[in-house]
Amino acid sequence: MMGNTISKTPNANSRGILLLAPVVVIFYLAITKRPVIPAMMVSSGVAGLLAIFVQGATVKEVAVAMNSGYEARTGVEAVDLLISRGGLTSMLDAFLVAFAAFCFGGILQRSGSLEVILDRIKRYADRVWSLVLITIGSAFSTALVTGNPYLAMLVPGELLAPLYQKMGLAAKNLSRLVEESGAILIPLIPWSMGGVYCAGVFGVPTLSYVPWAIMNYASVVVLIIFGFTGWTMAPKTREDETEIGS
C-alpha cells in the first residue's frame, strides 16, 4: 500500500510541473518581445492540449471552457472564486465598448474634426515648455474624446511633428510625450478600452481606482517638469532620425 503511494508521487509531481508550461511559454514570449496576441494564442493552445492529454478533459469541455468559462470546484470558496472565469462571452460587453470606440475614433479622424481642433491649439506653441504642455493636453484630449490609445498617440504625433522639427527637438521627445500622456491615462477614462478592460478584469469601477493610479499621474507631472527645465529634451542631431543615436 505504501509502495503504491510512493510510486505514484513522482508521476503526480511531474504532471503538476508540466501544467506550468503555459505560464513558461507566455513569459518566454514576453521576454523575447513576441507579438502579444500570437503569444496569448500559443499559450492558450498549449493549455488546451495539456487539459486534454494530461488532465483527461474532452475537446468539448475545453471548447466550452474557452467560450463560456471554467467553474472550479476545489471545495475552497476563495480558491474557486479566484480561478473561475467567464471565457470569451464574459468579455462581450468590453468588446462592444472597444468596437464602438474604434468606430467613433475612426469617424473623428477621417472627418478631420480632431485636426481642426489641434491645428488651432498648436499655434500657441512658441516655447519648449508650451509645446510640451500642448502635446500633453492634445494627447489627453484625444484620448478623452476617442477612448483610443492609438489615436491618442498617432493624431497629436502627426500634427505636432513639424513643430518639434522647427524647434530643433528630436522626434523621440514627441514619441515619449504622446505615449506617456495619452496612452498611460487611457485606463482612467471609463469609456475607453483600457478603462473597460481594467474594470471588467478587477471588478472595480474605473472612478473607484482613479484616485489610486498614482503612477499614471506621476508620469504626466514628470513630463511637465522636463518640459519646464529642459531635462531629457534631446536636440535633433541628424535629419534621418531612424538611425541609431539620433
Rosetta blueprint (number, residue, H / E / L):
1 M L
2 M H
3 G H
4 N H
5 T H
6 I H
7 S H
8 K H
9 T H
10 P H
11 N H
12 A H
13 N H
14 S H
15 R H
16 G H
17 I H
18 L H
19 L L
20 L L
21 A H
22 P H
23 V H
24 V H
25 V H
26 I H
27 F H
28 Y H
29 L H
30 A H
31 I H
32 T L
33 K L
34 R L
35 P L
36 V H
37 I H
38 P H
39 A H
40 M H
41 M H
42 V H
43 S H
44 S H
45 G H
46 V H
47 A H
48 G H
49 L H
50 L H
51 A H
52 I H
53 F H
54 V L
55 Q L
56 G L
57 A L
58 T L
59 V H
60 K H
61 E H
62 V H
63 A H
64 V H
65 A H
66 M H
67 N H
68 S H
69 G L
70 Y E
71 E L
72 A L
73 R L
74 T L
75 G L
76 V L
77 E H
78 A H
79 V H
80 D H
81 L H
82 L H
83 I H
84 S L
85 R E
86 G L
87 G L
88 L H
89 T H
90 S H
91 M H
92 L H
93 D H
94 A H
95 F H
96 L H
97 V H
98 A H
99 F H
100 A H
101 A H
102 F H
103 C H
104 F H
105 G H
106 G H
107 I H
108 L H
109 Q H
110 R H
111 S H
112 G L
113 S H
114 L H
115 E H
116 V H
117 I H
118 L H
119 D H
120 R H
121 I H
122 K H
123 R H
124 Y H
125 A L
126 D L
127 R L
128 V H
129 W H
130 S H
131 L H
132 V H
133 L H
134 I H
135 T H
136 I H
137 G H
138 S H
139 A H
140 F H
141 S H
142 T H
143 A H
144 L H
145 V H
146 T H
147 G L
148 N L
149 P H
150 Y H
151 L H
152 A H
153 M H
154 L H
155 V H
156 P H
157 G H
158 E H
159 L H
160 L H
161 A H
162 P H
163 L H
164 Y H
165 Q H
166 K H
167 M L
168 G L
169 L E
170 A L
171 A H
172 K H
173 N H
174 L H
175 S H
176 R H
177 L H
178 V H
179 E H
180 E H
181 S H
182 G L
183 A H
184 I H
185 L H
186 I H
187 P H
188 L H
189 I L
190 P L
191 W L
192 S L
193 M H
194 G H
195 G H
196 V H
197 Y H
198 C H
199 A H
200 G H
201 V H
202 F H
203 G L
204 V L
205 P L
206 T H
207 L H
208 S H
209 Y H
210 V H
211 P H
212 W H
213 A L
214 I H
215 M H
216 N H
217 Y H
218 A H
219 S H
220 V H
221 V H
222 V H
223 L H
224 I H
225 I H
226 F H
227 G H
228 F H
229 T H
230 G L
231 W L
232 T L
233 M L
234 A L
235 P E
236 K L
237 T L
238 R L
239 E L
240 D L
241 E L
242 T L
243 E L
244 I L
245 G L
246 S L
